[in-house]
C-alpha cells in the first residue's frame, strides 16, 4: 500500500510526463531571510541575557514559572513551524500540464479531480502578503469523502493578467467551473 507521500510522487511524475501548458514561478524565491535574522537575534539575546531571564523566572511562583515556560515553548514551536513552512513553500513553481497541475513536493492534482476554481485579487491577497502582489488562484476538489481546497497564495504563486487568461483557457478546456468572487 502506498503512503500519501509516495502516492503524491507518482501523481507528480504522471503529470510531469504530459506536455506543459503553463509554468508560474513563486515570487518568494528567498524564503524567510527576515525570519532567519529574527531567529538569530532572539537566540543571541537569549544567550546574552540568560542569567537575567533565569532570575526573573525563579522569582515567580511555581504556577507562574510553568505558565512563562509554557508560553515560551509554544512561541518557539510556532516560530519554528512558520520558518519551516516558509522554507518549504518558497521558490516553488506551479506547473500546469495536459494531465493536471503540481507544485513539488507536496501538491499534485489531476484536472479530472478539480471541480471549480476562483480568482482572488481582493484584500485577502493583500493580507497574506506585504503588498497586493497580484491575482492568486483557489482550486476546489469536491470529489471523495473529504473535499480539498488549494490556495496558491501560500506558495507565493501570483498570476499576471496574461497568465490569468491562459489559466482560464486551460480550466475551460478541461470543464472546470469558474466561481465568481
C-alpha positions in Angstrom: 0.0 0.0 0.0 1.3 3.4 -0.9 1.7 6.2 1.6 0.4 9.6 0.9 3.9 10.9 0.0 4.6 8.0 -2.4 1.2 8.4 -4.0 1.8 12.1 -4.5 5.2 11.5 -6.1 3.6 9.1 -8.5 1.0 11.7 -9.4 3.6 14.3 -9.9 5.6 12.0 -12.2 2.5 11.1 -14.3 1.5 14.8 -14.6 5.1 15.8 -15.4 5.3 13.4 -18.3 2.5 15.1 -20.2 3.0 18.3 -22.2 3.4 21.5 -20.2 0.8 24.2 -20.7 1.8 26.9 -18.2 4.6 27.5 -15.6 4.5 30.2 -12.9 7.4 30.7 -10.5 6.9 31.7 -6.9 7.5 35.3 -6.1 9.1 34.3 -2.8 12.4 32.9 -4.0 14.4 33.8 -0.9 12.3 32.2 1.7 12.3 33.8 5.1 15.5 35.9 5.3 13.9 38.3 7.8 12.6 35.4 9.8 16.1 33.8 10.0 17.6 37.1 11.1 14.9 37.4 13.8 15.6 33.9 15.0 19.4 34.5 15.2 18.7 37.8 17.1 16.4 36.0 19.6 18.9 33.3 20.2 21.7 35.8 20.6 19.7 37.9 23.1 18.7 34.8 25.0 22.3 33.7 25.4 23.4 37.2 26.3 20.7 37.7 29.0 20.1 34.1 30.1 21.1 34.8 33.7 18.6 37.6 33.9 15.9 35.5 32.3 16.5 32.7 34.8 16.4 35.1 37.8 13.1 36.6 36.6 11.6 33.2 36.2 13.0 32.0 39.6 11.4 35.0 41.4 7.9 33.8 40.3 5.7 31.3 41.9 5.7 27.7 40.6 2.4 28.3 38.7 3.8 31.5 37.1 7.0 29.7 36.2 5.1 27.0 34.5 3.0 29.5 32.5 6.0 31.5 31.4 8.0 28.4 30.3 4.9 27.0 28.5 4.3 30.3 26.7 7.9 30.5 25.6 7.9 26.9 24.3 4.6 27.5 22.4 6.0 30.7 20.9 9.2 28.9 19.8 7.3 26.0 18.4 5.1 28.3 16.4 8.1 30.3 15.2 10.0 27.2 14.1 6.9 25.8 12.3 6.4 29.1 10.5 10.1 29.1 9.5 9.8 25.5 8.3 6.7 26.3 6.2 8.3 29.4 4.7 11.4 27.5 3.6 9.4 24.6 2.3 7.0 26.7 0.3 9.4 29.3 -1.1 10.9 29.1 -4.5 8.4 26.6 -5.9 6.9 26.6 -9.4 3.3 25.9 -10.3 3.3 23.7 -13.4 0.1 23.0 -15.4 0.2 20.2 -17.9 -2.3 18.3 -20.0 -3.0 15.9 -17.1 -3.1 18.2 -14.1 -1.0 20.6 -12.0 1.7 20.3 -9.4 3.9 22.2 -7.0 6.7 20.0 -5.8 7.0 18.3 -3.4 3.6 18.4 -1.7 0.8 19.3 -4.1 -0.4 17.4 -7.2 -3.9 17.0 -8.6 -5.4 15.8 -11.9 -7.7 18.0 -13.9 -10.4 15.4 -13.7 -10.5 15.8 -9.9 -10.9 19.6 -9.9 -14.5 20.8 -9.9 -14.2 24.6 -9.6 -11.8 27.4 -9.4 -11.9 31.1 -8.3 -9.5 34.0 -8.7 -8.6 36.0 -5.7 -7.5 39.6 -6.4 -9.1 41.0 -3.3 -7.9 42.4 0.0 -7.5 38.8 1.2 -4.4 38.5 -1.1 -3.0 41.8 0.3 -3.5 40.5 3.9 -1.4 37.4 3.3 1.5 39.3 1.7 3.1 42.6 2.4 1.5 44.2 -0.6 -1.0 43.4 -3.3 1.1 41.0 -5.3 -1.4 40.2 -8.0 -4.1 37.6 -8.6 -4.0 34.3 -6.9 -5.9 31.1 -7.5 -8.2 28.8 -5.4 -8.8 25.3 -6.8 -11.6 23.1 -5.4 -11.9 19.3 -5.4 -15.3 18.3 -4.1 -14.9 14.6 -5.0 -14.3 12.0 -2.4 -15.1 11.9 1.3 -13.0 14.9 2.2 -13.2 17.9 -0.2 -9.9 19.7 -0.8 -9.2 23.4 -1.4 -5.9 24.5 -2.9 -5.0 28.1 -2.1 -1.9 29.0 -4.2 -1.2 32.2 -2.1 0.6 30.1 0.5 3.1 29.0 -2.2 3.7 32.6 -3.4 2.0 31.9 -6.7 0.6 35.0 -8.3 -0.7 35.4 -11.8 -0.2 38.3 -14.2 -3.3 39.3 -16.3 -1.9 37.4 -19.3 -1.4 34.2 -17.1 -4.9 34.6 -15.8 -6.3 34.4 -19.3 -4.1 31.4 -20.0 -5.2 29.6 -16.9 -8.9 30.5 -17.6 -8.5 28.9 -21.0 -6.9 25.8 -19.5 -9.7 25.4 -16.9 -12.4 26.0 -19.5 -10.8 23.4 -21.8 -11.0 20.8 -19.0 -14.5 21.7 -18.0 -13.7 23.3 -14.6 -16.3 25.7 -13.5 -15.3 29.3 -12.7 -16.8 30.7 -9.5 -17.2 34.4 -9.2 -15.7 36.1 -6.2 
